[in-house]
Amino acid sequence: MKKAPNNLPAAGALGEQLTLIDPPPFCPGWPKRNSLADRALKLFLDGRVFDHPDFLEGAGSWRLAAVVFQLRTVGWPIDTIEVPSPSVEHPGRTIALYKLPAKYAAQALATMTGAGQ
């Protein structure tokens, strides 16, 4: 029996994974106004991709990871992009950039303006 070549992409590696059951509708919770989560969400809805120093500059807080965790808990599908950022002391160091996929930002903005109804 011949083995399959090992240079083939893994199943589902070329696009989104298909499901047998439709996912639940996108219906996240909204953070309390003027909270750090609200400030971060506004940046995400503006299409920004940002890291901790950007959030410190824009919102005055270094707590971005905690805010992202809070937003994910209430249903916001925020992506993490790990970027290699080696230093002399830490050659394997990575930093995280966070972003909200454009399709979810568009849905949220449509909901806010009433266009989604």
C-alpha positions as CSV (number, residue, x, y, z in Angstrom):
1,M,0.0,0.0,0.0
2,K,1.3,3.4,-0.9
3,K,1.4,6.3,1.5
4,A,-0.1,9.6,0.7
5,P,2.5,12.3,0.0
6,N,3.2,14.4,3.1
7,N,3.4,17.7,1.3
8,L,-0.4,18.0,0.9
9,P,-2.2,20.7,3.0
10,A,-4.1,19.6,6.0
11,A,-7.8,19.3,5.6
12,G,-9.4,22.7,5.9
13,A,-6.1,24.5,5.7
14,L,-7.1,26.3,2.5
15,G,-10.1,28.2,3.8
16,E,-12.7,28.4,6.6
17,Q,-13.8,25.2,8.1
18,L,-17.3,24.0,7.1
19,T,-19.8,23.0,9.7
20,L,-22.8,20.7,9.6
21,I,-24.7,23.0,12.0
22,D,-25.1,26.7,11.3
23,P,-23.2,28.8,13.9
24,P,-25.3,31.0,16.2
25,P,-25.9,34.5,14.9
26,F,-23.4,37.2,15.7
27,C,-24.9,38.9,18.8
28,P,-22.2,40.1,21.1
29,G,-22.7,41.9,24.4
30,W,-21.8,45.6,24.4
31,P,-19.4,47.0,27.0
32,K,-20.3,49.7,29.5
33,R,-20.0,53.1,28.0
34,N,-16.6,54.9,28.5
35,S,-15.0,51.7,30.0
36,L,-11.7,50.5,28.7
37,A,-13.5,47.7,26.8
38,D,-15.7,50.4,25.1
39,R,-12.6,52.4,24.1
40,A,-11.0,49.3,22.6
41,L,-14.2,48.3,20.8
42,K,-14.3,51.7,19.2
43,L,-10.8,51.2,17.9
44,F,-11.7,47.8,16.6
45,L,-14.9,49.1,14.9
46,D,-12.7,51.8,13.2
47,G,-10.8,48.9,11.6
48,R,-7.7,49.4,13.7
49,V,-5.1,46.7,14.3
50,F,-3.2,47.5,17.5
51,D,-0.9,46.4,20.3
52,H,-0.3,47.3,23.9
53,P,1.7,50.5,23.2
54,D,-1.0,51.7,20.8
55,F,-3.7,51.1,23.4
56,L,-1.7,52.8,26.0
57,E,-1.4,55.9,23.8
58,G,-5.1,55.8,22.7
59,A,-6.8,54.8,25.9
60,G,-4.3,55.5,28.6
61,S,-4.1,51.9,29.8
62,W,-1.7,49.1,29.4
63,R,-4.4,46.5,30.2
64,L,-5.2,45.5,26.6
65,A,-4.9,41.7,27.1
66,A,-7.5,41.9,29.9
67,V,-9.8,44.1,27.8
68,V,-9.5,41.7,24.8
69,F,-10.4,38.8,27.1
70,Q,-13.4,40.7,28.5
71,L,-14.7,41.5,24.9
72,R,-14.2,37.9,23.8
73,T,-16.1,36.7,26.9
74,V,-19.2,38.6,25.7
75,G,-19.0,37.4,22.1
76,W,-16.6,39.6,20.2
77,P,-14.4,37.4,17.9
78,I,-11.1,39.3,18.2
79,D,-8.2,37.8,16.4
80,T,-4.6,37.7,17.8
81,I,-1.7,38.1,15.4
82,E,1.6,37.0,16.9
83,V,4.5,39.0,15.5
84,P,8.1,38.0,16.1
85,S,9.8,40.7,18.0
86,P,13.1,39.3,19.2
87,S,15.5,41.3,21.5
88,V,19.0,40.5,22.7
89,E,17.6,39.3,26.1
90,H,14.6,37.4,24.6
91,P,15.4,36.1,21.1
92,G,12.1,34.2,20.9
93,R,9.9,37.1,22.0
94,T,6.6,37.8,20.2
95,I,4.1,40.6,20.6
96,A,0.4,40.4,20.0
97,L,-1.5,42.6,17.6
98,Y,-5.3,42.4,18.0
99,K,-8.0,43.0,15.4
100,L,-11.7,42.5,14.8
101,P,-12.4,40.8,11.4
102,A,-14.0,43.3,9.0
103,K,-17.2,41.2,8.5
104,Y,-18.0,41.4,12.3
105,A,-17.1,45.1,12.4
106,A,-19.5,45.7,9.5
107,Q,-22.3,43.7,11.2
108,A,-21.8,45.6,14.5
109,L,-21.9,49.0,12.7
110,A,-25.0,48.0,10.8
111,T,-26.6,47.0,14.1
112,M,-25.6,50.4,15.7
113,T,-27.1,52.4,12.8
114,G,-30.2,50.2,12.5
115,A,-29.3,49.1,9.0
116,G,-29.2,45.4,10.1
117,Q,-33.0,45.4,11.0
